[in-house]
């Protein structure tokens, strides 16, 4: 899986871009370097994602 890269081209005018790395930081509460390091350990990554999903569901009342 590729998680680091750059897209060619330009974004149309409007609101500022939301980058994938910004979303990772917001949702997981980790900087991108730490998140990528965590992703190398499948067990730790799964626990991190499960915790983030639970927090998201609680915040948005999705249960």
C-alpha positions as CSV (number, residue, x, y, z in Angstrom):
1,X,0.0,0.0,0.0
2,X,1.3,3.4,-0.9
3,X,0.8,6.1,1.8
4,X,3.3,8.7,0.7
5,X,3.2,10.5,-2.7
6,X,2.3,13.7,-4.5
7,X,-0.6,14.2,-6.9
8,X,0.0,16.2,-10.1
9,X,-2.2,19.0,-11.2
10,X,-4.1,21.8,-9.5
11,X,-7.1,22.1,-7.2
12,X,-9.9,24.3,-8.3
13,X,-10.6,27.5,-6.4
14,X,-12.5,27.4,-3.2
15,X,-11.7,26.2,0.3
16,X,-8.2,25.3,1.2
17,X,-7.2,21.7,0.6
18,X,-7.6,19.1,3.3
19,X,-4.6,16.8,3.1
20,X,-4.6,13.1,4.0
21,X,-1.8,13.7,6.5
22,X,-3.9,16.4,8.2
23,X,-6.8,14.0,8.6
24,X,-4.5,11.4,10.1
25,X,-3.3,13.9,12.6
26,X,-6.8,15.0,13.5
27,X,-8.4,11.6,13.7
28,X,-5.6,9.6,15.3
29,X,-4.0,12.4,17.3
30,X,-0.6,11.4,15.9
31,X,1.8,13.1,13.6
32,X,2.3,11.3,10.2
33,X,5.7,9.9,11.1
34,X,4.4,8.3,14.3
35,X,1.3,7.0,12.5
36,X,3.4,5.4,9.7
37,X,5.7,3.8,12.4
38,X,2.6,2.5,14.2
39,X,1.2,1.1,10.9
40,X,4.3,-1.2,10.6
41,X,3.0,-3.1,13.7
42,X,-0.3,-4.6,12.6
43,X,-1.5,-5.4,16.1
44,X,-0.7,-1.9,17.4
45,X,-2.2,-0.3,14.2
46,X,-5.5,-2.3,14.6
47,X,-5.8,-1.2,18.2
48,X,-5.2,2.4,17.3
49,X,-7.7,2.3,14.5
50,X,-10.3,0.6,16.7
51,X,-9.9,3.2,19.4
52,X,-10.2,6.0,16.8
53,X,-13.3,4.5,15.3
54,X,-14.9,4.2,18.7
55,X,-14.1,7.8,19.5
56,X,-15.5,9.0,16.2
57,X,-18.7,7.0,16.7
58,X,-19.2,8.4,20.2
59,X,-18.5,11.9,19.0
60,X,-21.0,11.7,16.2
61,X,-23.6,9.6,18.1
62,X,-23.4,6.7,15.6
63,X,-24.0,3.8,18.1
